[in-house]
Amino acid sequence: MEDILYTVPEVSKLIKTNKTYVYELIKAGLLPVLKLGSYKIRKVSLEEFLSRYEGKDITNPRDIKDISKEEHHENNI
C-alpha cells in the first residue's frame, strides 16, 4: 500500500530540510497537518504545498518572496 501520510521527519527528508523548518511551515499555516498522536501530513497536502509555493522563496515562512524578483535585484547590485 502506498503511503498517504507522512511524519514530520519523513517530510523533512523528502523536501531536504530539517524537522524544525517543517514545524515552522506548519506553525505558519502553510502546510496543513492532522494530529494522530503526532503530526501527520497527507501526501496530497505536501504535493499541493510544493505546487503552490513553486517559484517562491519561503526560507522565512512569514515573509514569502518571489524568487525571480529577488534574483533580479541581486543581479543589479
N, CA, C, O and CB atoms as a CASP TS submission, in Angstrom:
PFRMAT TS
TARGET T0000
AUTHOR 0000-0000-0000
METHOD Language model
MODEL 1
PARENT N/A
ATOM      1  N   MET     1       0.848  -1.201   0.000  1.00  0.00           N
ATOM      2  CA  MET     1       0.000   0.000   0.000  1.00  0.00           C
ATOM      3  C   MET     1       0.883   1.251   0.000  1.00  0.00           C
ATOM      4  O   MET     1       1.862   1.342   0.741  1.00  0.00           O
ATOM      5  CB  MET     1      -0.959   0.006   1.236  1.00  0.00           C
ATOM      6  N   GLU     2       0.520   2.188  -0.831  1.00  0.00           N
ATOM      7  CA  GLU     2       1.265   3.444  -0.926  1.00  0.00           C
ATOM      8  C   GLU     2       1.028   4.297   0.322  1.00  0.00           C
ATOM      9  O   GLU     2      -0.089   4.371   0.834  1.00  0.00           O
ATOM     10  CB  GLU     2       0.855   4.225  -2.198  1.00  0.00           C
ATOM     11  N   ASP     3       2.106   4.945   0.809  1.00  0.00           N
ATOM     12  CA  ASP     3       1.972   5.848   1.955  1.00  0.00           C
ATOM     13  C   ASP     3       1.126   7.047   1.559  1.00  0.00           C
ATOM     14  O   ASP     3       1.388   7.695   0.546  1.00  0.00           O
ATOM     15  CB  ASP     3       3.363   6.310   2.468  1.00  0.00           C
ATOM     16  N   ILE     4       0.111   7.337   2.360  1.00  0.00           N
ATOM     17  CA  ILE     4      -0.681   8.540   2.114  1.00  0.00           C
ATOM     18  C   ILE     4      -0.466   9.573   3.218  1.00  0.00           C
ATOM     19  O   ILE     4      -0.882  10.725   3.094  1.00  0.00           O
ATOM     20  CB  ILE     4      -2.169   8.187   2.005  1.00  0.00           C
ATOM     21  N   LEU     5       0.192   9.146   4.304  1.00  0.00           N
ATOM     22  CA  LEU     5       0.517  10.047   5.407  1.00  0.00           C
ATOM     23  C   LEU     5       2.010  10.014   5.664  1.00  0.00           C
ATOM     24  O   LEU     5       2.639   8.956   5.625  1.00  0.00           O
ATOM     25  CB  LEU     5      -0.262   9.666   6.684  1.00  0.00           C
ATOM     26  N   TYR     6       2.569  11.190   5.929  1.00  0.00           N
ATOM     27  CA  TYR     6       3.987  11.297   6.267  1.00  0.00           C
ATOM     28  C   TYR     6       4.131  11.904   7.659  1.00  0.00           C
ATOM     29  O   TYR     6       3.295  12.699   8.088  1.00  0.00           O
ATOM     30  CB  TYR     6       4.747  12.151   5.215  1.00  0.00           C
ATOM     31  N   THR     7       5.186  11.526   8.353  1.00  0.00           N
ATOM     32  CA  THR     7       5.538  12.166   9.615  1.00  0.00           C
ATOM     33  C   THR     7       6.382  13.402   9.311  1.00  0.00           C
ATOM     34  O   THR     7       6.843  13.586   8.185  1.00  0.00           O
ATOM     35  CB  THR     7       6.303  11.178  10.559  1.00  0.00           C
ATOM     36  N   VAL     8       6.578  14.235  10.310  1.00  0.00           N
ATOM     37  CA  VAL     8       7.428  15.419  10.129  1.00  0.00           C
ATOM     38  C   VAL     8       8.844  15.020   9.708  1.00  0.00           C
ATOM     39  O   VAL     8       9.386  15.627   8.784  1.00  0.00           O
ATOM     40  CB  VAL     8       7.477  16.248  11.427  1.00  0.00           C
ATOM     41  N   PRO     9       9.465  14.023  10.350  1.00  0.00           N
ATOM     42  CA  PRO     9      10.805  13.625   9.889  1.00  0.00           C
ATOM     43  C   PRO     9      10.813  13.131   8.437  1.00  0.00           C
ATOM     44  O   PRO     9      11.764  13.400   7.703  1.00  0.00           O
ATOM     45  CB  PRO     9      11.357  12.535  10.796  1.00  0.00           C
ATOM     46  N   GLU    10       9.780  12.421   8.023  1.00  0.00           N
ATOM     47  CA  GLU    10       9.699  11.958   6.634  1.00  0.00           C
ATOM     48  C   GLU    10       9.585  13.130   5.667  1.00  0.00           C
ATOM     49  O   GLU    10      10.244  13.145   4.628  1.00  0.00           O
ATOM     50  CB  GLU    10       8.505  11.013   6.453  1.00  0.00           C
ATOM     51  N   VAL    11       8.756  14.107   6.004  1.00  0.00           N
ATOM     52  CA  VAL    11       8.604  15.289   5.149  1.00  0.00           C
ATOM     53  C   VAL    11       9.921  16.054   5.075  1.00  0.00           C
ATOM     54  O   VAL    11      10.309  16.526   4.007  1.00  0.00           O
ATOM     55  CB  VAL    11       7.475  16.210   5.678  1.00  0.00           C
ATOM     56  N   SER    12      10.605  16.176   6.202  1.00  0.00           N
ATOM     57  CA  SER    12      11.875  16.910   6.187  1.00  0.00           C
ATOM     58  C   SER    12      12.878  16.238   5.251  1.00  0.00           C
ATOM     59  O   SER    12      13.639  16.925   4.570  1.00  0.00           O
ATOM     60  CB  SER    12      12.461  17.006   7.610  1.00  0.00           C
ATOM     61  N   LYS    13      12.888  14.925   5.209  1.00  0.00           N
ATOM     62  CA  LYS    13      13.784  14.219   4.286  1.00  0.00           C
ATOM     63  C   LYS    13      13.331  14.400   2.837  1.00  0.00           C
ATOM     64  O   LYS    13      14.161  14.594   1.949  1.00  0.00           O
ATOM     65  CB  LYS    13      13.845  12.721   4.637  1.00  0.00           C
ATOM     66  N   LEU    14      12.033  14.339   2.598  1.00  0.00           N
ATOM     67  CA  LEU    14      11.511  14.477   1.238  1.00  0.00           C
ATOM     68  C   LEU    14      11.817  15.851   0.645  1.00  0.00           C
ATOM     69  O   LEU    14      12.159  15.960  -0.533  1.00  0.00           O
ATOM     70  CB  LEU    14      10.007  14.235   1.229  1.00  0.00           C
ATOM     71  N   ILE    15      11.693  16.897   1.460  1.00  0.00           N
ATOM     72  CA  ILE    15      11.941  18.242   0.934  1.00  0.00           C
ATOM     73  C   ILE    15      13.355  18.734   1.250  1.00  0.00           C
ATOM     74  O   ILE    15      13.694  19.896   1.026  1.00  0.00           O
ATOM     75  CB  ILE    15      10.918  19.220   1.503  1.00  0.00           C
ATOM     76  N   LYS    16      14.163  17.817   1.774  1.00  0.00           N
ATOM     77  CA  LYS    16      15.594  18.071   2.005  1.00  0.00           C
ATOM     78  C   LYS    16      15.850  19.286   2.892  1.00  0.00           C
ATOM     79  O   LYS    16      16.600  20.197   2.541  1.00  0.00           O
ATOM     80  CB  LYS    16      16.300  18.265   0.681  1.00  0.00           C
ATOM     81  N   THR    17      15.202  19.264   4.050  1.00  0.00           N
ATOM     82  CA  THR    17      15.377  20.318   5.042  1.00  0.00           C
ATOM     83  C   THR    17      15.375  19.667   6.424  1.00  0.00           C
ATOM     84  O   THR    17      15.469  18.443   6.521  1.00  0.00           O
ATOM     85  CB  THR    17      14.253  21.411   4.924  1.00  0.00           C
ATOM     86  N   ASN    18      15.272  20.443   7.476  1.00  0.00           N
ATOM     87  CA  ASN    18      15.264  19.846   8.815  1.00  0.00           C
ATOM     88  C   ASN    18      13.870  19.872   9.424  1.00  0.00           C
ATOM     89  O   ASN    18      12.977  20.564   8.936  1.00  0.00           O
ATOM     90  CB  ASN    18      16.244  20.578   9.731  1.00  0.00           C
ATOM     91  N   LYS    19      13.698  19.107  10.496  1.00  0.00           N
ATOM     92  CA  LYS    19      12.382  18.991  11.138  1.00  0.00           C
ATOM     93  C   LYS    19      11.901  20.330  11.685  1.00  0.00           C
ATOM     94  O   LYS    19      10.708  20.627  11.625  1.00  0.00           O
ATOM     95  CB  LYS    19      12.431  17.962  12.267  1.00  0.00           C
ATOM     96  N   THR    20      12.808  21.138  12.214  1.00  0.00           N
ATOM     97  CA  THR    20      12.429  22.436  12.766  1.00  0.00           C
ATOM     98  C   THR    20      11.774  23.307  11.703  1.00  0.00           C
ATOM     99  O   THR    20      10.791  23.994  11.978  1.00  0.00           O
ATOM    100  CB  THR    20      13.652  23.148  13.353  1.00  0.00           C
ATOM    101  N   TYR    21      12.314  23.280  10.498  1.00  0.00           N
ATOM    102  CA  TYR    21      11.750  24.081   9.412  1.00  0.00           C
ATOM    103  C   TYR    21      10.353  23.572   9.031  1.00  0.00           C
ATOM    104  O   TYR    21       9.463  24.372   8.744  1.00  0.00           O
ATOM    105  CB  TYR    21      12.684  24.052   8.182  1.00  0.00           C
ATOM    106  N   VAL    22      10.159  22.263   9.026  1.00  0.00           N
ATOM    107  CA  VAL    22       8.825  21.711   8.729  1.00  0.00           C
ATOM    108  C   VAL    22       7.830  22.193   9.781  1.00  0.00           C
ATOM    109  O   VAL    22       6.705  22.563   9.446  1.00  0.00           O
ATOM    110  CB  VAL    22       8.860  20.147   8.687  1.00  0.00           C
ATOM    111  N   TYR    23       8.235  22.191  11.047  1.00  0.00           N
ATOM    112  CA  TYR    23       7.357  22.711  12.104  1.00  0.00           C
ATOM    113  C   TYR    23       7.058  24.195  11.891  1.00  0.00           C
ATOM    114  O   TYR    23       5.948  24.640  12.181  1.00  0.00           O
ATOM    115  CB  TYR    23       7.998  22.496  13.488  1.00  0.00           C
ATOM    116  N   GLU    24       8.018  24.963  11.395  1.00  0.00           N
ATOM    117  CA  GLU    24       7.786  26.381  11.091  1.00  0.00           C
ATOM    118  C   GLU    24       6.731  26.527   9.990  1.00  0.00           C
ATOM    119  O   GLU    24       5.856  27.388  10.075  1.00  0.00           O
ATOM    120  CB  GLU    24       9.109  27.070  10.660  1.00  0.00           C
ATOM    121  N   LEU    25       6.817  25.686   8.964  1.00  0.00           N
ATOM    122  CA  LEU    25       5.819  25.722   7.884  1.00  0.00           C
ATOM    123  C   LEU    25       4.429  25.404   8.423  1.00  0.00           C
ATOM    124  O   LEU    25       3.439  26.016   8.019  1.00  0.00           O
ATOM    125  CB  LEU    25       6.193  24.725   6.766  1.00  0.00           C
ATOM    126  N   ILE    26       4.366  24.445   9.335  1.00  0.00           N
ATOM    127  CA  ILE    26       3.086  24.064   9.941  1.00  0.00           C
ATOM    128  C   ILE    26       2.549  25.217  10.790  1.00  0.00           C
ATOM    129  O   ILE    26       1.382  25.591  10.674  1.00  0.00           O
ATOM    130  CB  ILE    26       3.244  22.781  10.805  1.00  0.00           C
ATOM    131  N   LYS    27       3.413  25.778  11.646  1.00  0.00           N
ATOM    132  CA  LYS    27       3.001  26.876  12.537  1.00  0.00           C
ATOM    133  C   LYS    27       2.538  28.095  11.751  1.00  0.00           C
ATOM    134  O   LYS    27       1.621  28.798  12.177  1.00  0.00           O
ATOM    135  CB  LYS    27       4.152  27.269  13.464  1.00  0.00           C
ATOM    136  N   ALA    28       3.171  28.350  10.601  1.00  0.00           N
ATOM    137  CA  ALA    28       2.800  29.492   9.764  1.00  0.00           C
ATOM    138  C   ALA    28       1.513  29.236   8.976  1.00  0.00           C
ATOM    139  O   ALA    28       0.995  30.141   8.322  1.00  0.00           O
ATOM    140  CB  ALA    28       3.935  29.823   8.802  1.00  0.00           C
ATOM    141  N   GLY    29       0.999  28.009   9.037  1.00  0.00           N
ATOM    142  CA  GLY    29      -0.238  27.690   8.323  1.00  0.00           C
ATOM    143  C   GLY    29      -0.036  27.370   6.857  1.00  0.00           C
ATOM    144  O   GLY    29      -1.003  27.331   6.096  1.00  0.00           O
ATOM    145  N   LEU    30       1.203  27.141   6.444  1.00  0.00           N
ATOM    146  CA  LEU    30       1.476  26.863   5.038  1.00  0.00           C
ATOM    147  C   LEU    30       1.336  25.383   4.691  1.00  0.00           C
ATOM    148  O   LEU    30       1.040  25.027   3.551  1.00  0.00           O
ATOM    149  CB  LEU    30       2.864  27.336   4.684  1.00  0.00           C
ATOM    150  N   LEU    31       1.550  24.534   5.680  1.00  0.00           N
ATOM    151  CA  LEU    31       1.499  23.089   5.463  1.00  0.00           C
ATOM    152  C   LEU    31       0.476  22.479   6.422  1.00  0.00           C
ATOM    153  O   LEU    31       0.735  22.386   7.621  1.00  0.00           O
ATOM    154  CB  LEU    31       2.907  22.439   5.663  1.00  0.00           C
ATOM    155  N   PRO    32      -0.686  22.063   5.902  1.00  0.00           N
ATOM    156  CA  PRO    32      -1.728  21.513   6.772  1.00  0.00           C
ATOM    157  C   PRO    32      -1.343  20.145   7.336  1.00  0.00           C
ATOM    158  O   PRO    32      -0.665  19.352   6.682  1.00  0.00           O
ATOM    159  CB  PRO    32      -3.039  21.402   6.007  1.00  0.00           C
ATOM    160  N   VAL    33      -1.794  19.890   8.565  1.00  0.00           N
ATOM    161  CA  VAL    33      -1.471  18.633   9.242  1.00  0.00           C
ATOM    162  C   VAL    33      -2.709  18.026   9.893  1.00  0.00           C
ATOM    163  O   VAL    33      -3.738  18.678  10.068  1.00  0.00           O
ATOM    164  CB  VAL    33      -0.380  18.859  10.296  1.00  0.00           C
ATOM    165  N   LEU    34      -2.567  16.762  10.242  1.00  0.00           N
ATOM    166  CA  LEU    34      -3.512  16.053  11.105  1.00  0.00           C
ATOM    167  C   LEU    34      -2.725  15.706  12.360  1.00  0.00           C
ATOM    168  O   LEU    34      -1.510  15.519  12.297  1.00  0.00           O
ATOM    169  CB  LEU    34      -4.129  14.751  10.401  1.00  0.00           C
ATOM    170  N   LYS    35      -3.402  15.620  13.494  1.00  0.00           N
ATOM    171  CA  LYS    35      -2.696  15.163  14.682  1.00  0.00           C
ATOM    172  C   LYS    35      -3.269  13.806  15.059  1.00  0.00           C
ATOM    173  O   LYS    35      -4.397  13.696  15.540  1.00  0.00           O
ATOM    174  CB  LYS    35      -2.824  16.189  15.865  1.00  0.00           C
ATOM    175  N   LEU    36      -2.473  12.791  14.831  1.00  0.00           N
ATOM    176  CA  LEU    36      -2.830  11.416  15.167  1.00  0.00           C
ATOM    177  C   LEU    36      -1.734  10.909  16.098  1.00  0.00           C
ATOM    178  O   LEU    36      -0.901  10.091  15.708  1.00  0.00           O
ATOM    179  CB  LEU    36      -2.980  10.501  13.871  1.00  0.00           C
ATOM    180  N   GLY    37      -1.748  11.406  17.331  1.00  0.00           N
ATOM    181  CA  GLY    37      -0.650  11.165  18.258  1.00  0.00           C
ATOM    182  C   GLY    37       0.432  12.204  18.032  1.00  0.00           C
ATOM    183  O   GLY    37       0.772  12.968  18.936  1.00  0.00           O
ATOM    184  N   SER    38       0.968  12.230  16.833  1.00  0.00           N
ATOM    185  CA  SER    38       1.922  13.264  16.416  1.00  0.00           C
ATOM    186  C   SER    38       1.427  13.818  15.079  1.00  0.00           C
ATOM    187  O   SER    38       0.496  13.279  14.481  1.00  0.00           O
ATOM    188  CB  SER    38       3.403  12.688  16.296  1.00  0.00           C
ATOM    189  N   TYR    39       2.052  14.884  14.625  1.00  0.00           N
ATOM    190  CA  TYR    39       1.628  15.477  13.366  1.00  0.00           C
ATOM    191  C   TYR    39       1.848  14.521  12.195  1.00  0.00           C
ATOM    192  O   TYR    39       2.873  13.846  12.104  1.00  0.00           O
ATOM    193  CB  TYR    39       2.376  16.782  13.124  1.00  0.00           C
ATOM    194  N   LYS    40       0.866  14.483  11.308  1.00  0.00           N
ATOM    195  CA  LYS    40       0.958  13.728  10.058  1.00  0.00           C
ATOM    196  C   LYS    40       0.559  14.666   8.922  1.00  0.00           C
ATOM    197  O   LYS    40      -0.348  15.487   9.064  1.00  0.00           O
ATOM    198  CB  LYS    40       0.043  12.441  10.087  1.00  0.00           C
ATOM    199  N   ILE    41       1.241  14.530   7.814  1.00  0.00           N
ATOM    200  CA  ILE    41       0.981  15.358   6.637  1.00  0.00           C
ATOM    201  C   ILE    41       0.515  14.440   5.520  1.00  0.00           C
ATOM    202  O   ILE    41       1.191  13.471   5.176  1.00  0.00           O
ATOM    203  CB  ILE    41       2.253  16.175   6.209  1.00  0.00           C
ATOM    204  N   ARG    42      -0.645  14.753   4.957  1.00  0.00           N
ATOM    205  CA  ARG    42      -1.147  13.939   3.847  1.00  0.00           C
ATOM    206  C   ARG    42      -0.259  14.157   2.626  1.00  0.00           C
ATOM    207  O   ARG    42       0.219  15.264   2.378  1.00  0.00           O
ATOM    208  CB  ARG    42      -2.633  14.291   3.520  1.00  0.00           C
ATOM    209  N   LYS    43      -0.053  13.101   1.883  1.00  0.00           N
ATOM    210  CA  LYS    43       0.751  13.176   0.656  1.00  0.00           C
ATOM    211  C   LYS    43       0.199  14.248  -0.274  1.00  0.00           C
ATOM    212  O   LYS    43       0.959  15.036  -0.836  1.00  0.00           O
ATOM    213  CB  LYS    43       0.781  11.809  -0.064  1.00  0.00           C
ATOM    214  N   VAL    44      -1.113  14.281  -0.438  1.00  0.00           N
ATOM    215  CA  VAL    44      -1.738  15.259  -1.332  1.00  0.00           C
ATOM    216  C   VAL    44      -1.515  16.683  -0.816  1.00  0.00           C
ATOM    217  O   VAL    44      -1.354  17.605  -1.615  1.00  0.00           O
ATOM    218  CB  VAL    44      -3.250  14.973  -1.474  1.00  0.00           C
ATOM    219  N   SER    45      -1.503  16.875   0.496  1.00  0.00           N
ATOM    220  CA  SER    45      -1.245  18.207   1.065  1.00  0.00           C
ATOM    221  C   SER    45       0.182  18.648   0.783  1.00  0.00           C
ATOM    222  O   SER    45       0.422  19.815   0.475  1.00  0.00           O
ATOM    223  CB  SER    45      -1.506  18.211   2.582  1.00  0.00           C
ATOM    224  N   LEU    46       1.130  17.724   0.886  1.00  0.00           N
ATOM    225  CA  LEU    46       2.514  18.054   0.580  1.00  0.00           C
ATOM    226  C   LEU    46       2.671  18.408  -0.897  1.00  0.00           C
ATOM    227  O   LEU    46       3.364  19.368  -1.236  1.00  0.00           O
ATOM    228  CB  LEU    46       3.435  16.888   0.949  1.00  0.00           C
ATOM    229  N   GLU    47       2.031  17.635  -1.774  1.00  0.00           N
ATOM    230  CA  GLU    47       2.106  17.922  -3.209  1.00  0.00           C
ATOM    231  C   GLU    47       1.494  19.284  -3.534  1.00  0.00           C
ATOM    232  O   GLU    47       2.041  20.034  -4.343  1.00  0.00           O
ATOM    233  CB  GLU    47       1.395  16.822  -4.011  1.00  0.00           C
ATOM    234  N   GLU    48       0.361  19.607  -2.906  1.00  0.00           N
ATOM    235  CA  GLU    48      -0.278  20.912  -3.121  1.00  0.00           C
ATOM    236  C   GLU    48       0.610  22.039  -2.607  1.00  0.00           C
ATOM    237  O   GLU    48       0.727  23.082  -3.250  1.00  0.00           O
ATOM    238  CB  GLU    48      -1.655  20.963  -2.427  1.00  0.00           C
ATOM    239  N   PHE    49       1.233  21.834  -1.457  1.00  0.00           N
ATOM    240  CA  PHE    49       2.152  22.823  -0.892  1.00  0.00           C
ATOM    241  C   PHE    49       3.295  23.103  -1.864  1.00  0.00           C
ATOM    242  O   PHE    49       3.621  24.259  -2.130  1.00  0.00           O
ATOM    243  CB  PHE    49       2.708  22.337   0.464  1.00  0.00           C
ATOM    244  N   LEU    50       3.898  22.044  -2.390  1.00  0.00           N
ATOM    245  CA  LEU    50       5.020  22.206  -3.312  1.00  0.00           C
ATOM    246  C   LEU    50       4.599  22.931  -4.590  1.00  0.00           C
ATOM    247  O   LEU    50       5.346  23.763  -5.106  1.00  0.00           O
ATOM    248  CB  LEU    50       5.615  20.844  -3.658  1.00  0.00           C
ATOM    249  N   SER    51       3.423  22.623  -5.094  1.00  0.00           N
ATOM    250  CA  SER    51       2.922  23.308  -6.297  1.00  0.00           C
ATOM    251  C   SER    51       2.610  24.773  -6.018  1.00  0.00           C
ATOM    252  O   SER    51       2.955  25.650  -6.810  1.00  0.00           O
ATOM    253  CB  SER    51       1.666  22.604  -6.828  1.00  0.00           C
ATOM    254  N   ARG    52       1.962  25.032  -4.894  1.00  0.00           N
ATOM    255  CA  ARG    52       1.529  26.390  -4.547  1.00  0.00           C
ATOM    256  C   ARG    52       2.715  27.333  -4.378  1.00  0.00           C
ATOM    257  O   ARG    52       2.636  28.501  -4.758  1.00  0.00           O
ATOM    258  CB  ARG    52       0.699  26.369  -3.266  1.00  0.00           C
ATOM    259  N   TYR    53       3.816  26.836  -3.809  1.00  0.00           N
ATOM    260  CA  TYR    53       4.944  27.713  -3.500  1.00  0.00           C
ATOM    261  C   TYR    53       6.122  27.552  -4.455  1.00  0.00           C
ATOM    262  O   TYR    53       7.215  28.046  -4.176  1.00  0.00           O
ATOM    263  CB  TYR    53       5.406  27.459  -2.100  1.00  0.00           C
ATOM    264  N   GLU    54       5.912  26.871  -5.570  1.00  0.00           N
ATOM    265  CA  GLU    54       6.968  26.783  -6.576  1.00  0.00           C
ATOM    266  C   GLU    54       7.257  28.185  -7.110  1.00  0.00           C
ATOM    267  O   GLU    54       6.332  28.937  -7.416  1.00  0.00           O
ATOM    268  CB  GLU    54       6.563  25.816  -7.736  1.00  0.00           C
ATOM    269  N   GLY    55       8.522  28.530  -7.221  1.00  0.00           N
ATOM    270  CA  GLY    55       8.901  29.860  -7.691  1.00  0.00           C
ATOM    271  C   GLY    55       8.942  30.901  -6.587  1.00  0.00           C
ATOM    272  O   GLY    55       9.147  32.087  -6.848  1.00  0.00           O
ATOM    273  N   LYS    56       8.748  30.456  -5.357  1.00  0.00           N
ATOM    274  CA  LYS    56       8.758  31.369  -4.214  1.00  0.00           C
ATOM    275  C   LYS    56       9.920  31.046  -3.285  1.00  0.00           C
ATOM    276  O   LYS    56      10.357  29.899  -3.200  1.00  0.00           O
ATOM    277  CB  LYS    56       7.426  31.293  -3.448  1.00  0.00           C
ATOM    278  N   ASP    57      10.412  32.054  -2.597  1.00  0.00           N
ATOM    279  CA  ASP    57      11.408  31.874  -1.548  1.00  0.00           C
ATOM    280  C   ASP    57      10.635  31.830  -0.238  1.00  0.00           C
ATOM    281  O   ASP    57      10.108  32.845   0.218  1.00  0.00           O
ATOM    282  CB  ASP    57      12.503  33.029  -1.554  1.00  0.00           C
ATOM    283  N   ILE    58      10.573  30.651   0.362  1.00  0.00           N
ATOM    284  CA  ILE    58       9.876  30.519   1.650  1.00  0.00           C
ATOM    285  C   ILE    58      10.865  30.179   2.758  1.00  0.00           C
ATOM    286  O   ILE    58      10.528  29.490   3.721  1.00  0.00           O
ATOM    287  CB  ILE    58       8.775  29.434   1.568  1.00  0.00           C
ATOM    288  N   THR    59      12.098  30.677   2.606  1.00  0.00           N
ATOM    289  CA  THR    59      13.101  30.487   3.646  1.00  0.00           C
ATOM    290  C   THR    59      12.539  30.969   4.976  1.00  0.00           C
ATOM    291  O   THR    59      12.702  30.314   6.006  1.00  0.00           O
ATOM    292  CB  THR    59      14.415  31.237   3.299  1.00  0.00           C
ATOM    293  N   ASN    60      11.880  32.114   4.944  1.00  0.00           N
ATOM    294  CA  ASN    60      11.162  32.628   6.110  1.00  0.00           C
ATOM    295  C   ASN    60       9.670  32.479   5.793  1.00  0.00           C
ATOM    296  O   ASN    60       9.123  33.261   5.015  1.00  0.00           O
ATOM    297  CB  ASN    60      11.555  34.147   6.436  1.00  0.00           C
ATOM    298  N   PRO    61       9.010  31.479   6.391  1.00  0.00           N
ATOM    299  CA  PRO    61       7.596  31.231   6.066  1.00  0.00           C
ATOM    300  C   PRO    61       6.658  32.407   6.343  1.00  0.00           C
ATOM    301  O   PRO    61       5.528  32.427   5.855  1.00  0.00           O
ATOM    302  CB  PRO    61       7.118  30.047   6.835  1.00  0.00           C
ATOM    303  N   ARG    62       7.116  33.376   7.117  1.00  0.00           N
ATOM    304  CA  ARG    62       6.285  34.544   7.420  1.00  0.00           C
ATOM    305  C   ARG    62       6.564  35.717   6.476  1.00  0.00           C
ATOM    306  O   ARG    62       5.932  36.768   6.574  1.00  0.00           O
ATOM    307  CB  ARG    62       6.512  34.981   8.859  1.00  0.00           C
ATOM    308  N   ASP    63       7.519  35.520   5.559  1.00  0.00           N
ATOM    309  CA  ASP    63       7.877  36.569   4.606  1.00  0.00           C
ATOM    310  C   ASP    63       8.202  35.910   3.262  1.00  0.00           C
ATOM    311  O   ASP    63       9.367  35.786   2.884  1.00  0.00           O
ATOM    312  CB  ASP    63       9.091  37.422   5.128  1.00  0.00           C
ATOM    313  N   ILE    64       7.166  35.497   2.561  1.00  0.00           N
ATOM    314  CA  ILE    64       7.323  34.775   1.299  1.00  0.00           C
ATOM    315  C   ILE    64       7.606  35.768   0.179  1.00  0.00           C
ATOM    316  O   ILE    64       6.930  36.788   0.047  1.00  0.00           O
ATOM    317  CB  ILE    64       6.058  33.935   0.978  1.00  0.00           C
ATOM    318  N   LYS    65       8.621  35.449  -0.627  1.00  0.00           N
ATOM    319  CA  LYS    65       9.028  36.344  -1.705  1.00  0.00           C
ATOM    320  C   LYS    65       9.042  35.585  -3.024  1.00  0.00           C
ATOM    321  O   LYS    65       9.184  34.362  -3.057  1.00  0.00           O
ATOM    322  CB  LYS    65      10.417  36.960  -1.417  1.00  0.00           C
ATOM    323  N   ASP    66       8.897  36.317  -4.080  1.00  0.00           N
ATOM    324  CA  ASP    66       9.009  35.770  -5.425  1.00  0.00           C
ATOM    325  C   ASP    66      10.488  35.632  -5.756  1.00  0.00           C
ATOM    326  O   ASP    66      11.234  36.606  -5.654  1.00  0.00           O
ATOM    327  CB  ASP    66       8.275  36.673  -6.472  1.00  0.00           C
ATOM    328  N   ILE    67      10.921  34.450  -6.147  1.00  0.00           N
ATOM    329  CA  ILE    67      12.337  34.220  -6.437  1.00  0.00           C
ATOM    330  C   ILE    67      12.827  35.086  -7.579  1.00  0.00           C
ATOM    331  O   ILE    67      13.920  35.645  -7.486  1.00  0.00           O
ATOM    332  CB  ILE    67      12.577  32.761  -6.765  1.00  0.00           C
ATOM    333  N   SER    68      12.067  35.219  -8.649  1.00  0.00           N
ATOM    334  CA  SER    68      12.553  35.969  -9.809  1.00  0.00           C
ATOM    335  C   SER    68      12.818  37.438  -9.461  1.00  0.00           C
ATOM    336  O   SER    68      13.782  38.014  -9.966  1.00  0.00           O
ATOM    337  CB  SER    68      11.542  35.878 -10.957  1.00  0.00           C
ATOM    338  N   LYS    69      12.011  38.043  -8.635  1.00  0.00           N
ATOM    339  CA  LYS    69      12.240  39.432  -8.228  1.00  0.00           C
ATOM    340  C   LYS    69      13.512  39.538  -7.399  1.00  0.00           C
ATOM    341  O   LYS    69      14.290  40.477  -7.566  1.00  0.00           O
ATOM    342  CB  LYS    69      11.036  39.973  -7.429  1.00  0.00           C
ATOM    343  N   GLU    70      13.722  38.584  -6.512  1.00  0.00           N
ATOM    344  CA  GLU    70      14.904  38.579  -5.677  1.00  0.00           C
ATOM    345  C   GLU    70      16.157  38.422  -6.523  1.00  0.00           C
ATOM    346  O   GLU    70      17.130  39.149  -6.325  1.00  0.00           O
ATOM    347  CB  GLU    70      14.819  37.468  -4.642  1.00  0.00           C
ATOM    348  N   GLU    71      16.148  37.485  -7.461  1.00  0.00           N
ATOM    349  CA  GLU    71      17.302  37.265  -8.319  1.00  0.00           C
ATOM    350  C   GLU    71      17.584  38.492  -9.170  1.00  0.00           C
ATOM    351  O   GLU    71      18.743  38.855  -9.372  1.00  0.00           O
ATOM    352  CB  GLU    71      17.082  36.044  -9.209  1.00  0.00           C
ATOM    353  N   HIS    72      16.548  39.126  -9.663  1.00  0.00           N
ATOM    354  CA  HIS    72      16.715  40.337 -10.473  1.00  0.00           C
ATOM    355  C   HIS    72      17.394  41.424  -9.651  1.00  0.00           C
ATOM    356  O   HIS    72      18.298  42.105 -10.135  1.00  0.00           O
ATOM    357  CB  HIS    72      15.350  40.837 -11.004  1.00  0.00           C
ATOM    358  N   HIS    73      16.954  41.584  -8.404  1.00  0.00           N
ATOM    359  CA  HIS    73      17.520  42.590  -7.514  1.00  0.00           C
ATOM    360  C   HIS    73      18.993  42.279  -7.245  1.00  0.00           C
ATOM    361  O   HIS    73      19.830  43.179  -7.305  1.00  0.00           O
ATOM    362  CB  HIS    73      16.727  42.654  -6.189  1.00  0.00           C
ATOM    363  N   GLU    74      19.322  41.018  -6.950  1.00  0.00           N
ATOM    364  CA  GLU    74      20.698  40.626  -6.672  1.00  0.00           C
ATOM    365  C   GLU    74      21.609  40.858  -7.871  1.00  0.00           C
ATOM    366  O   GLU    74      22.770  41.230  -7.702  1.00  0.00           O
ATOM    367  CB  GLU    74      20.750  39.169  -6.261  1.00  0.00           C
ATOM    368  N   ASN    75      21.099  40.643  -9.074  1.00  0.00           N
ATOM    369  CA  ASN    75      21.901  40.827 -10.275  1.00  0.00           C
ATOM    370  C   ASN    75      22.190  42.295 -10.571  1.00  0.00           C
ATOM    371  O   ASN    75      23.143  42.608 -11.284  1.00  0.00           O
ATOM    372  CB  ASN    75      21.205  40.202 -11.452  1.00  0.00           C
ATOM    373  N   ASN    76      21.366  43.205 -10.022  1.00  0.00           N
ATOM    374  CA  ASN    76      21.554  44.631 -10.266  1.00  0.00           C
ATOM    375  C   ASN    76      22.397  45.319  -9.198  1.00  0.00           C
ATOM    376  O   ASN    76      22.607  46.530  -9.261  1.00  0.00           O
ATOM    377  CB  ASN    76      20.220  45.307 -10.358  1.00  0.00           C
ATOM    378  N   ILE    77      22.871  44.571  -8.235  1.00  0.00           N
ATOM    379  CA  ILE    77      23.686  45.169  -7.148  1.00  0.00           C
ATOM    380  C   ILE    77      25.125  45.226  -7.564  1.00  0.00           C
ATOM    381  O   ILE    77      25.971  45.691  -6.800  1.00  0.00           O
ATOM    382  CB  ILE    77      23.552  44.369  -5.830  1.00  0.00           C
TER
END
